[in-house]
C-alpha cells in the first residue's frame, strides 16, 4: 500500500524522467538504440541501489535531513522547469550548432548524470511517502518503487523511439490498413516527444509545489485561501512555477554580479 502511495507521489518526477530519457535517445543509429537503453537501464538501477542504501542510513541516523533533501529536490525541479519555460520564450543568444556531435558514450554518460539527479528526487519522495514506518518497510518501498519505475520508464522510452521503425515496417506490408497504421506510428513519434516534454515540465512544477506547500508550514498557511479558491493541484503547480521563477531570477542576478566584479 505504501509503495502504491509512493508511486503516485513520484509520478511527476517519473514523467519528467521519461520525457528527458526519450529526447536524449534521439540521433542514435537504429541498431544501437535498444542496446544503449539497456545500458542506461542498468546504470539507473545501480544509481537507485546506492541511493537506497544512502537514504536508509540517513533515515536511521538523521531522519530530519529527509525533509531538507525533499525541499532541495523541489528547488531543483522548480528551477529546471522555470528554465525550460524561459528558454522556450527567450532562447539564449549562444548557438549550439557548432558544438561537436555527441558520441554514444557521451549520450550514455549524460543520460546517467541526469538519471542520478532525477532518481535522487524520486527516491527521496518515495522515502517521504513511507512516513514513520519501520526501516524495513521503507527499504521495501524504495526497492519496489526504484525497480518498478526504472523498468516502466525505460520500457516506454524503448517503445517510443522504436515507433518510427515499427511504422516503416508496417508501411512495407501489402495491407492498406497496415500501411495506414504505419504512417500513423511514424507521424506520432515526434508529437509524443513534444507532448512528453510539456507534460514533464508541468509535472516538475506540480511535484515541486506540492513539496513546498506540504513541507513548509508558513507557505501552506499563506496559500490556504488560494487552495480553497483554485484547488490544491492548480495551487501547487502555481507555487512550483513561482518558486522556480524566483530561483532562476536569483541565479541570473548572482551570475551577472559575479561577471561584473570577478
C-alpha positions as CSV (number, residue, x, y, z in Angstrom):
1,X,0.0,0.0,0.0
2,X,2.8,2.4,0.8
3,X,4.6,1.5,-2.4
4,X,1.4,2.5,-4.3
5,X,1.2,5.8,-2.5
6,X,4.9,6.4,-3.2
7,X,4.5,5.6,-6.8
8,X,1.6,8.1,-7.1
9,X,3.7,10.8,-5.4
10,X,6.7,10.1,-7.6
11,X,4.7,10.1,-10.9
12,X,5.6,13.7,-11.6
13,X,9.3,13.0,-11.4
14,X,8.9,9.8,-13.4
15,X,7.1,11.7,-16.1
16,X,10.0,14.2,-16.4
17,X,12.5,11.3,-16.4
18,X,10.5,9.7,-19.2
19,X,10.5,12.9,-21.3
20,X,14.2,13.5,-20.7
21,X,15.1,9.9,-21.5
22,X,13.1,9.8,-24.7
23,X,14.6,13.0,-26.0
24,X,18.2,12.1,-25.1
25,X,18.0,8.9,-27.3
26,X,17.4,10.9,-30.4
27,X,20.2,10.7,-33.0
28,X,21.3,7.2,-32.3
29,X,21.6,4.7,-35.2
30,X,18.5,2.4,-35.1
31,X,20.6,-0.8,-34.4
32,X,22.1,0.9,-31.3
33,X,19.0,2.3,-29.7
34,X,17.9,-0.7,-27.7
35,X,21.5,-1.7,-26.5
36,X,22.1,1.9,-25.3
37,X,18.7,2.0,-23.5
38,X,19.6,-1.3,-21.8
39,X,23.0,0.1,-20.6
40,X,21.2,3.2,-19.3
41,X,18.6,1.0,-17.5
42,X,21.3,-1.0,-15.7
43,X,23.1,2.2,-14.8
44,X,19.8,3.7,-13.5
45,X,19.3,0.6,-11.3
46,X,22.8,1.0,-9.8
47,X,22.0,4.6,-9.1
48,X,18.9,3.7,-7.2
49,X,20.6,0.9,-5.4
50,X,23.3,3.1,-3.8
51,X,20.6,5.8,-3.2
52,X,18.5,3.3,-1.4
53,X,21.4,2.4,0.9
54,X,22.3,6.1,1.5
55,X,18.7,7.2,2.2
56,X,18.1,4.3,4.7
57,X,21.3,5.4,6.5
58,X,20.0,9.0,6.6
59,X,16.6,7.8,7.8
60,X,18.2,5.9,10.6
61,X,20.8,8.3,11.8
62,X,19.4,11.7,10.8
63,X,15.7,11.5,9.8
64,X,15.2,15.2,9.8
65,X,17.5,15.5,6.8
66,X,14.9,13.8,4.6
67,X,12.7,16.9,4.7
68,X,15.7,19.1,3.8
69,X,16.5,16.8,0.9
70,X,12.9,17.0,-0.2
71,X,12.9,20.8,-0.3
72,X,16.3,20.9,-2.1
73,X,14.9,18.5,-4.6
74,X,11.8,20.7,-5.0
75,X,14.1,23.7,-5.6
76,X,15.9,21.8,-8.3
77,X,12.7,20.7,-10.1
78,X,11.2,24.1,-9.9
79,X,14.4,25.7,-11.2
80,X,14.7,23.3,-14.1
81,X,11.1,23.7,-15.1
82,X,11.3,27.5,-15.0
83,X,14.5,27.4,-17.1
84,X,12.7,25.3,-19.7
85,X,9.9,27.8,-20.0
86,X,12.2,30.8,-20.1
87,X,14.4,29.1,-22.7
88,X,11.2,28.4,-24.8
89,X,10.2,32.0,-24.9
90,X,13.6,33.7,-24.7
91,X,16.2,31.4,-26.3
92,X,19.7,32.1,-25.2
93,X,21.8,34.1,-27.6
94,X,24.5,31.5,-27.9
95,X,24.2,28.9,-30.6
96,X,24.9,25.2,-30.0
97,X,25.1,24.2,-33.7
98,X,28.9,24.4,-33.7
99,X,29.3,22.0,-30.8
100,X,30.6,18.6,-31.8
101,X,28.1,15.8,-32.1
102,X,27.7,13.5,-29.1
103,X,29.1,10.0,-29.3
104,X,27.2,7.0,-28.0
105,X,29.3,7.1,-24.8
106,X,28.6,10.8,-24.3
107,X,24.9,10.2,-24.6
108,X,25.1,7.3,-22.0
109,X,27.1,9.4,-19.5
110,X,24.8,12.4,-20.0
111,X,21.7,10.2,-19.5
112,X,23.1,8.6,-16.4
113,X,24.0,12.0,-14.9
114,X,20.5,13.3,-15.5
115,X,19.1,10.0,-14.2
116,X,21.1,10.3,-11.0
117,X,19.6,13.7,-10.2
118,X,16.0,12.6,-11.0
119,X,16.5,9.3,-9.2
120,X,17.6,11.1,-6.1
121,X,14.5,13.2,-6.1
122,X,12.3,10.2,-6.9
123,X,13.7,8.1,-4.1
124,X,13.6,10.9,-1.6
125,X,9.9,11.5,-2.4
126,X,9.3,7.8,-2.0
127,X,11.1,7.8,1.3
128,X,8.9,10.7,2.4
129,X,5.8,8.9,1.3
130,X,6.7,6.0,3.6
131,X,6.2,8.3,6.6
132,X,7.1,6.9,10.0
133,X,7.0,3.3,9.0
134,X,9.8,0.9,10.0
135,X,13.2,0.9,8.3
136,X,12.4,-2.5,6.7
137,X,9.2,-1.2,5.3
138,X,11.0,1.9,4.0
139,X,13.6,-0.4,2.3
140,X,10.8,-2.4,0.7
141,X,9.0,0.8,-0.6
142,X,12.3,2.2,-2.0
143,X,13.2,-1.1,-3.6
144,X,9.7,-1.6,-5.2
145,X,9.4,2.0,-6.5
146,X,13.0,2.1,-7.7
147,X,12.8,-1.2,-9.7
148,X,9.3,-0.6,-10.9
149,X,9.7,3.0,-12.1
150,X,13.1,2.2,-13.8
151,X,11.7,-0.6,-16.0
152,X,8.5,1.3,-16.7
153,X,10.3,4.5,-17.7
154,X,12.9,2.9,-19.9
155,X,10.5,0.4,-21.3
156,X,8.3,3.2,-22.5
157,X,11.4,5.1,-23.8
158,X,12.3,2.0,-25.9
159,X,8.8,1.7,-27.3
160,X,8.7,5.4,-28.2
161,X,12.0,5.6,-30.0
162,X,11.1,2.4,-32.0
163,X,7.7,3.7,-33.1
164,X,9.0,5.0,-36.3
165,X,10.8,1.8,-37.2
166,X,7.7,-0.2,-36.4
167,X,5.7,2.3,-38.6
168,X,8.1,1.9,-41.5
169,X,8.0,-1.9,-41.2
170,X,4.1,-1.8,-41.4
171,X,4.3,0.6,-44.4
172,X,6.1,-2.2,-46.3
173,X,3.1,-4.6,-45.9
174,X,0.6,-5.2,-48.7
175,X,-2.3,-4.5,-46.4
176,X,-3.7,-0.9,-46.8
177,X,-4.8,-1.0,-43.2
178,X,-1.2,-1.9,-42.0
179,X,0.2,0.8,-44.2
180,X,-2.1,3.4,-42.8
181,X,-1.4,2.4,-39.2
182,X,2.3,2.5,-40.0
183,X,2.0,6.1,-41.2
184,X,0.2,7.0,-38.0
185,X,3.0,5.5,-36.0
186,X,5.7,7.3,-37.9
187,X,3.9,10.7,-37.6
188,X,3.1,10.2,-33.9
189,X,6.6,9.7,-32.6
190,X,7.8,13.3,-32.8
191,X,4.4,14.5,-31.5
192,X,4.6,12.2,-28.5
193,X,8.1,13.5,-27.7
194,X,6.8,17.1,-27.8
195,X,3.8,16.2,-25.5
196,X,6.1,14.4,-23.1
197,X,8.3,17.5,-22.9
198,X,5.3,19.6,-21.9
199,X,3.9,17.0,-19.5
200,X,7.3,16.6,-17.9
201,X,7.7,20.3,-17.3
202,X,4.2,20.6,-15.8
203,X,4.9,17.6,-13.6
204,X,8.1,19.3,-12.3
205,X,6.0,22.2,-11.1
206,X,3.4,20.0,-9.5
207,X,5.9,17.9,-7.6
208,X,8.0,20.9,-6.5
209,X,4.9,23.0,-5.5
210,X,3.4,20.0,-3.6
211,X,6.6,19.5,-1.6
212,X,6.9,23.3,-0.8
213,X,3.3,23.6,0.2
214,X,3.2,20.5,2.4
215,X,6.6,20.7,4.0
216,X,6.9,24.4,4.7
217,X,4.1,25.3,7.2
218,X,4.4,29.1,6.6
219,X,3.8,28.7,2.8
220,X,1.0,26.2,3.4
221,X,-0.7,28.7,5.7
222,X,-0.1,31.5,3.2
223,X,-1.7,29.7,0.2
224,X,-4.6,28.2,2.1
225,X,-7.1,30.8,0.6
226,X,-5.8,30.1,-2.9
227,X,-6.2,26.3,-2.3
228,X,-9.9,26.9,-1.4
229,X,-10.3,29.1,-4.5
230,X,-8.4,27.1,-7.2
231,X,-7.9,23.7,-5.7
232,X,-4.8,22.0,-4.4
233,X,-3.5,20.8,-7.7
234,X,-3.5,24.1,-9.6
235,X,-2.3,25.9,-6.5
236,X,0.7,23.6,-6.1
237,X,1.5,24.0,-9.8
238,X,1.5,27.8,-9.5
239,X,3.6,27.7,-6.3
240,X,6.1,25.5,-8.2
241,X,6.2,27.9,-11.1
242,X,6.6,31.0,-8.9
243,X,9.3,29.2,-6.8
244,X,11.1,28.3,-10.0
245,X,11.0,31.8,-11.5
246,X,12.3,33.3,-8.2
247,X,15.2,30.8,-8.2
248,X,16.0,31.5,-11.9
249,X,15.9,35.3,-11.2
250,X,18.2,35.0,-8.2
251,X,20.6,32.8,-10.1
252,X,20.7,35.1,-13.1
253,X,21.2,38.1,-10.8
254,X,24.1,36.4,-9.0
255,X,25.8,35.4,-12.3
256,X,25.5,39.0,-13.6
257,X,27.1,40.3,-10.4
258,X,29.8,37.7,-10.5
259,X,30.7,38.5,-14.1
260,X,30.8,42.2,-13.2
261,X,33.0,42.0,-10.2
262,X,35.0,38.8,-10.6
